[in-house]
Structures are given as C-alpha cells and as structure tokens.
C-alpha cells in the first residue's frame, strides 16, 4: 500500500493576523505577507468577515470568494516584478 500524500495541505497555519490602516497581514505556512490597500483597494471597503474568509487555491495562490479576488504569493514577495495592480 502506498501512503504518499496528495494535493495541498489545507490544515497549515493560514490566517489573517492583522488589519491596519495601510493593509492586511496574512500568515501563510509560517511566513507573513503584507497586502497593501494601495495595491489592492478592494480590501479597503471589505468587511472584516470578508477579509478573514480566504482559502488557498494552490500553494502559491490566495482566494477571497466573497470578494472575487485572487493574489499570488509571488506578487506579494516581489511586487516590483508585477507593476500592474488590482482594480
């Protein structure tokens, strides 16, 4: 019998850790990322419940279903490589 793990681990430590005047901090697999409102203005008018309700679509992609918003971790790690912003 083969007991290799398949798919992505959905039970990892993924959560919103802080919401400030300038943006949102999320913890993904023990690494924190900042999502600035200036780059992702959809979050400025979102409710706390909408912001907290996200999931991982892949190991590199965050998804907020209620906001219809996806963000790749690569864009948060290297924003200078992604000059286009979410509108």
C-alpha positions in Angstrom: 0.0 0.0 0.0 1.3 3.4 -0.9 0.6 6.2 1.6 2.1 9.1 -0.2 0.4 12.5 0.4 -1.5 14.0 -2.5 -2.7 17.6 -3.1 -2.0 20.6 -0.9 -2.1 20.7 2.9 -5.2 22.7 3.8 -4.6 22.4 7.5 -1.5 24.6 7.6 -1.3 27.8 9.6 -3.0 30.2 7.1 -4.7 33.2 8.6 -5.1 37.0 8.6 -3.0 38.2 11.5 -3.6 42.0 11.3 -5.7 44.6 9.6 -4.3 48.2 9.7 -5.0 51.5 8.1 -2.5 50.6 5.4 -3.3 47.0 4.6 -3.6 43.4 5.7 -1.1 41.0 7.1 -1.6 37.3 6.3 0.3 34.3 7.7 0.8 31.5 5.1 2.8 28.4 6.1 4.6 30.3 8.9 5.6 33.2 6.7 3.9 36.7 6.9 2.9 38.7 3.8 1.6 42.3 3.6 -1.2 43.2 1.3 -1.3 47.0 0.9 -4.6 48.7 0.3 -2.8 51.0 -2.2 -2.2 48.0 -4.5 -5.3 46.0 -3.6 -8.1 48.6 -3.0 -10.9 46.0 -3.0 -9.9 45.2 0.6 -10.4 48.8 1.9 -14.2 48.6 1.7 -14.5 44.9 2.5 -15.9 43.8 5.8 -13.7 42.0 8.4 -15.6 38.8 7.7 -14.9 39.1 4.0 -11.2 39.7 4.6 -10.9 36.8 7.1 -12.7 34.4 4.8 -9.9 33.3 2.4 -8.5 30.0 1.2 -5.6 28.6 -0.7 -6.4 27.6 -4.3 -2.8 26.3 -4.7 0.4 26.5 -2.7 1.0 29.9 -4.3 -2.5 31.4 -4.7 -4.8 33.1 -2.1 -8.5 33.4 -2.9 -11.3 35.5 -1.4 -14.5 34.0 -2.8 -16.8 36.8 -1.4 -14.6 39.5 -2.9 -13.8 37.6 -6.2 -10.1 38.3 -5.6 -7.0 36.2 -6.1 -3.5 37.1 -5.2 -0.4 35.1 -5.9 2.2 34.9 -3.2 4.9 35.7 -5.8 3.3 39.1 -6.4 3.5 39.8 -2.6 7.1 38.6 -2.3 8.3 40.6 -5.4 5.9 43.5 -6.1 8.5 45.2 -8.3 8.1 42.4 -10.8 4.4 42.9 -11.0 3.8 46.6 -11.8 0.1 46.1 -12.6 -2.3 46.5 -9.6 -5.6 45.0 -8.9 -8.6 47.3 -9.8 
